[in-house]
Amino acid sequence: MLMNDFYRIQYLQRDPNSVSCKIAFNSQHDIFKASNSGRPVVPGVCMMEMVKELLEQQTDQNLWMRNMDQVKFLQMVTSDEQPMIEISWQQSGRSYNVSAAMKNGSDDLFRLNGYFEKK
């Protein structure tokens, strides 16, 4: 799990079938030490895992990524940013149809649309 190690939640607002939270990254985490660019960049796979973890926390379910219809990495996300993550979902049986975005102000950094399923 990356939560409370790689990142932490600073603020969270929960509504039925959606959550919005502001996060802060641990700039000292080993993941950032592997960055070759000189700027500690959040790997895309970590962004996807963050969506999964936040969805699991809000639904109280162990989930796996079943199918991603769309995943877009629109801008580099660095360790000093404190973006908002917005996730909405619709449950159908064992599946969750999910739409997620990571934003910095009005700028979209990352978008994901796909399906997660109960383990």
N, C-alpha and C positions, 0 to 999 in steps of 0.2 A: 504494500500500500504506500502511496505517495503522500496522502493526507497526514498532516501534522509532522511531516519530516521534510519533504520536498516543497510543500506549500501548506499554508494554513488559511482558514476562513477568518476574515476580519468582520464581515457583516453578512447576514443571511436573511432573506425574506422568502417565506414559504407561502404559496397559495395552492389551492387544489390543482393537482397535475402540473405544477410549475414551481421552479425555484430560481432565485436570482441571488448571487452572492459575489462579494468583493473578496479577492484573494491576494495574498502576499507570498512571494517566493522566498525560500531560504537560499540566499545568494552564496552561502558557504557549502551547499550540498555538493557531493561528489559528481553529480550529473553535470553541473556547470564547470567543473574543473576539466572536463574532457573537451570543452569547446576550443576549436582551433582558430576561430575567427578573431580572438582577442576580446570579443564581446560575449558574455555568457548568454547563450540563446536556449530557450525552452524547446526541447525536441518535440516534434509533432506527435509522436507516439505517447508522450507524457500528457499532452493536451487531451488526447482521446481517452487515456486512462483516467484523467481527472473527471471527465464527463461521466464515465462509468461509475467511479467511486461516489460522486455526488448523487447520481441517480440511485445507486444502491442505498445510500444513507437515507434518502428521502422516501424510498419505497419499502425500506426494511426487507430487501430481497437480495440474494446472491444472484448476480446476472453475468451473462457473457455476451459479447458482441456477436450477433448472429449475421447481420448483413448491413453494410453501409451503402446507401444509395448515393451519398455525396459527402465528400470530405474535402474542404478547401482550406489551405494554409495561405492566408491573404497577406500577412505581414509578419516579419520576424517579431517574436516576443522575447524580450530580454528580462533578466532576473531582477532588474530594478523597477519594472512595471508592476502596477497593482490593478490588474484588469477585473472587469465584471464578467461572470459567467452566467448566462441565462439558459435554462433548460426547461423545455415543456414536453409533455408526453401524454399519450393516450394508451391505456391498457386494453388489450384484447386477449383474453385467456391468459396464456403464459408469456405473451409477448408485449413489449412496450415499443410503440412507434415514437421516436424521439427526434426532436429538433433542438439543436444547441448552438450557441454562439459565444465567443469570447470577444469582448469589446474593450477598447480604451477610449472613453468618451464616446463620440459618435463613429469612431473608426472600427470596422470589423477586422479582427485579427485572425479568426478561425471560425469555420462553420461546419456543422456535422448534421446530417439527416440519415437516420437509419433505424435499425431494429435491434433491440436487446431482448434476451429471453432468460427466463428463470432457469437456474441450474438444476 
